[in-house]
């Protein structure tokens, strides 16, 4: 209930660490895992690798709590193959075209400003 209230007040992108904690405490492991993964990515983007690893460990624990079907689905969702398949399903990439996945754009833009 606390995590849902935070999302209602501040939006789904607010404080992934806090959302993860509250989802975990409520036993809502799938959104907790997703929030921990977002927190890990945020920490890695700030070069806070120790924190990123800790958040990834928490995400792993949450994924293990989900059991086989949901666990497998979350593992697949982080792969490039999943992104490509979903882009094709949504009509963003037509057959014969190649999808290029570019990561770290925000970091590159920040480096260009300096």
Backbone as a ProteinNet text record, in pm:
[ID]
protein_1_A
[PRIMARY]
XXXXXXXXXXXXXXXXXXXXXXXXXXXXXXXXXXXXXXXXXXXXXXXXXXXXXXXXXXXXXXXXXXXXXXXXXXXXXXXXXXXXXXXXXXXXXXXXXXXXXXXXXXXXXXXXXX
[TERTIARY]
82.3	0	86.4	198	286.1	346.9	396.6	458.9	357.6	235.9	132.1	98	101.5	75.7	188.5	312.8	426.8	411.8	374.9	356.9	244.8	136.2	23.7	62.8	145.6	185.3	299.7	398.8	521.9	549.3	470.2	489.7	574	572	638.4	790.7	847.6	992.9	1057	977.3	1033.3	1099.2	1214.1	1287.4	1270	1335.9	1318.7	1362.4	1460.5	1504.2	1390.7	1324.2	1213.2	1096.9	1064.9	956.6	988.8	1112.7	1153.5	1137.2	1183.7	1174.5	1028.9	941.8	802.2	729.8	759.5	701.5	748.4	877.3	931.2	862.8	848.9	786.1	640.9	575.6	436.2	426	540.6	538.8	504.2	515.1	485.1	617.9	666.8	804.7	834.4	738.4	767.8	794.9	707.3	742.1	864.1	886.6	1006.4	1131.4	1130.3	1246	1270.7	1164.4	1179.1	1233.6	1185.9	1233.4	1379.8	1417.8	1558.6	1647.1	1599.7	1678	1692.7	1585.4	1595	1691.8	1687.2	1778.4	1922.3	1945.2	2081.1	2129.7	2043.2	2081.2	2111.8	2027.9	2052.6	2187.4	2217.5	2344.1	2462.3	2449.1	2558	2580.5	2472.3	2486.7	2560.2	2557	2628.5	2765.3	2805.3	2932.1	2939.2	2825.4	2819	2801.8	2910.5	2902.9	2876.5	2924.6	2895.2	2744.9	2684.5	2539.9	2464.4	2510.9	2446.2	2448.6	2562.1	2571.3	2477.7	2468	2376.7	2231.6	2195.4	2058.6	2033.4	2134.7	2119.6	2101.8	2174.5	2157.5	2014.1	1963.5	1824.9	1728.2	1751.4	1664.3	1668.1	1786.8	1799.3	1719.6	1722.6	1645.1	1496	1451.7	1310.3	1270.2	1355.3	1325.8	1315.5	1403.2	1396.5	1265.3	1210.6	1084.4	965.1	979.7	867.7	834	930.7	905.9	932.9	931.5	977.2	911.7	778.9	726.8	760.5	731.9	758.1	907.3	982.5	1128	1185.8	1144.3	1194.4	1153.9	1029.6	980.8	1064	1097.4	1178.7	1319.8	1376.8	1511.5	1512.5	1409.5	1402.3	1380	1307.2	1273.2	1395.7	1505	1625.7	1717.7	1677.3	1764.9	1736.7	1837.3	1819.3	1719.6	1718.5	1625	1480.3	1453	1318.3	1281.8	1374.4	1348.9	1321.8	1400.8	1382.5	1246	1210.5	1082.7	966.2	975.4	868.4	861	975.1	975.7	909.4	937.8	872.7	722.3	685.8	543.9	467.5	532.1	467.5	472	538.6	546.2	652.3	742.2	847.4	961.4	973.9	1076	1005.4	1014.6	947.6	1044	990.1	1077.5	1178.2	1299.9	1407.2	1488.3	1431.6	1505.7	1582.4	1688.7	1765.2	1741.1	1733	1716.6	1851.1	1893.9	2017.3	1980.5	2033.3	2005.2	2123.5	2095.2	2200.3	2180.1	2283.5	2276.4	2373.2	2343.6	2433.5	2421.8	2309.7	2291.8	2298.9	2234	2234.3	2376.6	2454.7	2593.2	2674.4	2651.4	2720.6	2682.9	2552.4	2507.3	2569.3	2574.2	2633.4	2780.8	2850.4	2993.3	3011.9	2915.7	2927	2908.3	2830.2	2802.7	2925.8	3003.3	3120.2	3227
-119.7	0	125.6	122.4	240.1	267.5	162.5	181.1	236.5	186.3	234.5	381.4	419.6	559.3	649	601.1	678.5	698	591.5	601	698.6	693.1	783.7	929.1	954.3	1091.8	1144.1	1058.4	1106	1045.1	947.4	883.4	757.5	673.6	543.5	549.4	663.9	674.2	732.3	759.8	821.4	718.3	749	670.6	519.7	458.9	314.5	234.5	286.3	214.8	208.1	321	325.4	239.9	246.8	163.8	15.9	-21.9	-162	-210.4	-130.4	-168.3	-190.7	-96.8	-106.9	-221.2	-242.3	-358.2	-487.7	-494.4	-614.6	-639.6	-535.8	-550.5	-596.9	-558	-597.8	-737	-797.7	-929.6	-925.9	-809	-790.4	-795.8	-917.5	-937.7	-897.6	-910.6	-875.1	-725.7	-636.4	-494.4	-457.5	-529.7	-504.5	-534.5	-647.6	-683.7	-578.9	-534.6	-431.9	-302.2	-263.7	-139.8	-152.6	-269.1	-289	-283.9	-338	-332.2	-188	-108.5	33.7	106.8	73.7	137.1	100.4	-24.7	-67.3	7.8	24.4	97	243.5	304.3	443.2	456.8	364.5	369.9	350	256.1	231.5	353.8	421.7	543	653.2	648.3	746.7	694.6	580.3	514.8	472.9	446.5	396	244.2	176.5	35.4	-54.7	-18.6	-98.8	-98.9	17.9	29.2	-46.1	-34.9	-106.2	-256.9	-309.5	-453	-494.4	-411.9	-441.6	-446.1	-349.8	-346.9	-469.1	-509.7	-629.3	-754.3	-760.2	-874.3	-879.6	-764.1	-758.4	-802.2	-756	-795.6	-946.3	-1005.5	-1150.2	-1225.2	-1176.4	-1239.4	-1230.8	-1114.7	-1097.6	-1190.8	-1202.3	-1289.5	-1434.8	-1475.6	-1612	-1637.1	-1535.3	-1549.3	-1570.3	-1530.7	-1535.7	-1675.7	-1763	-1896.1	-1900.2	-2019.4	-2039.2	-1954.1	-1949.5	-1875.3	-1726.3	-1660.3	-1515.8	-1488.6	-1573.8	-1559	-1561.5	-1658	-1670.1	-1549.2	-1502.9	-1387.3	-1263.3	-1240.3	-1124.3	-1134.9	-1254.3	-1272.6	-1240.6	-1286.5	-1261.4	-1114.4	-1044.3	-904.8	-814.9	-857.1	-776.2	-803	-889.1	-925.7	-840.5	-825.9	-753.8	-825.7	-959.2	-1035.2	-999.6	-981.4	-943.7	-806.5	-712.3	-576.6	-580.5	-657.5	-668	-729	-837.4	-903.2	-807.8	-735.4	-641.5	-526.4	-477	-369.2	-416.1	-540.2	-595.2	-611.8	-662.5	-683.3	-551.1	-443.3	-312.2	-241.5	-303.3	-243	-136	-127.6	-26.4	-67.6	-197.9	-251.2	-349.4	-324.8	-414	-523.4	-636.6	-744.8	-694.1	-738.6	-695.5	-580.3	-505.8	-397.6	-452.6	-383.8	-421.3	-317.2	-364.9	-276.6	-262	-140.4	-114.6	-61.7	-124.1	-84.5	-2.5	120.7	212.3	238.3	209.6	227.1	336.9	400.2	500.6	637.5	665.6	794.7	910.4	893.2	999.9	1030.4	927.4	944.8	1016.3	979	1042.2	1189.4	1218.5	1358.7	1441.6	1385.2	1457.7	1485.7	1392	1410.9	1518.1	1532.1	1632.2	1773	1788	1918.9	1973.7	1884.6	1927.8	1981.9
0	0	0	71.6	77.7	-58.6	-126.1	-257.7	-356.7	-353.8	-446.3	-416.4	-290.1	-254.1	-305.5	-294.6	-346.3	-496.6	-567	-712.2	-745.2	-670.5	-695.5	-673.4	-573	-540.2	-626.2	-651.1	-716.2	-852.5	-894.3	-1024	-1012.2	-1116	-1111.1	-1112.9	-1151.7	-1160.2	-1034.7	-933.1	-812.9	-723.4	-674	-575.5	-589.3	-688.3	-703.8	-580.7	-505	-384.2	-281.4	-261.8	-167.4	-212.3	-341.3	-393.7	-377	-408.6	-396.6	-253.6	-159.8	-18.7	22.7	-13.9	28.7	-42.4	-170.6	-239.6	-174.1	-141.1	-76.4	57.2	137.6	268.8	256.7	147	125.7	62.4	30.3	-32.4	-179.6	-240.7	-382.8	-458.4	-484.5	-526.9	-670.9	-761.7	-901.3	-917.8	-868.6	-880	-794.9	-684.6	-603.8	-685.4	-757.5	-840	-946.9	-1012.7	-1115.3	-1059	-942.4	-879.7	-837.5	-783.7	-749	-873.3	-985.4	-1109.4	-1157.9	-1147.8	-1185	-1092.4	-962.8	-866.5	-899.3	-938.2	-975.4	-1097.9	-1195.2	-1316.4	-1284.1	-1200.8	-1161.1	-1091	-1000.4	-927.4	-1022	-1115	-1210.7	-1299.1	-1337.7	-1418.8	-1344.4	-1212.1	-1130.1	-1085.8	-1142.1	-1108.8	-962.1	-901.3	-763.7	-772.7	-811.4	-845.5	-725.9	-607.9	-489	-460.7	-472.5	-450.4	-559	-683.4	-794	-769.5	-725.1	-697.1	-584.7	-483.2	-372.1	-420.6	-504.7	-557.9	-646.5	-724.1	-807	-720.9	-610.6	-519.1	-465.1	-425.7	-377.4	-487.6	-611	-722.1	-740.8	-730.9	-744.3	-639.6	-517.3	-409.5	-440.3	-490.5	-523	-637.7	-737.9	-852	-806.6	-716	-663.6	-590.5	-526.1	-453.6	-547.3	-672.7	-766.6	-814.4	-818.8	-873.1	-1022	-1079.8	-1217.3	-1326	-1342.6	-1458.3	-1455	-1344.3	-1335.6	-1334.4	-1268.7	-1261.9	-1403.2	-1482.7	-1619.4	-1703.2	-1685.9	-1760.6	-1730.6	-1603.7	-1568	-1622.2	-1620.2	-1674.9	-1823.6	-1895.9	-2039.6	-2071.4	-1985.7	-2011.8	-2016.6	-1957.1	-1958.3	-2075.5	-2167.4	-2278.4	-2401.3	-2486	-2611.9	-2701.8	-2697.5	-2779.8	-2745.7	-2617.4	-2574.5	-2630.2	-2621.7	-2670.7	-2821	-2893.9	-3038.8	-3070.7	-3001.9	-3025.4	-2996.1	-2884.8	-2850.2	-2949.6	-2996.8	-3096.5	-3225.8	-3265.2	-3385.2	-3362.2	-3243.9	-3212.5	-3217.7	-3173.8	-3170.2	-3305.5	-3403.9	-3536.7	-3549.6	-3453.4	-3459.5	-3552.5	-3575.9	-3665.5	-3758	-3888	-3982.1	-4026.9	-4075.5	-4120.9	-4224.6	-4209.9	-4299.4	-4242.9	-4149.5	-4084.8	-3965.8	-3928.1	-3810	-3701.9	-3580.5	-3465.8	-3397.7	-3377.3	-3304.6	-3167.3	-3065	-2927.8	-2878.8	-2846.3	-2801.9	-2654.1	-2576.6	-2432.3	-2389.8	-2278.6	-2222.2	-2286.4	-2351.8	-2419.1	-2318.9	-2202.3	-2102.1	-2055.2	-2035.8	-1991.9	-2099.8	-2227.8	-2338.4	-2348	-2336.1	-2342.5	-2230.5	-2110.5	-1998.4	-2023.9	-2084.7	-2114.5	-2219.9	-2312.7	-2419	-2364.3	-2259.4	-2201.2	-2129.9	-2072	-1993.2	-2075.4
[MASK]
++++++++++++++++++++++++++++++++++++++++++++++++++++++++++++++++++++++++++++++++++++++++++++++++++++++++++++++++++

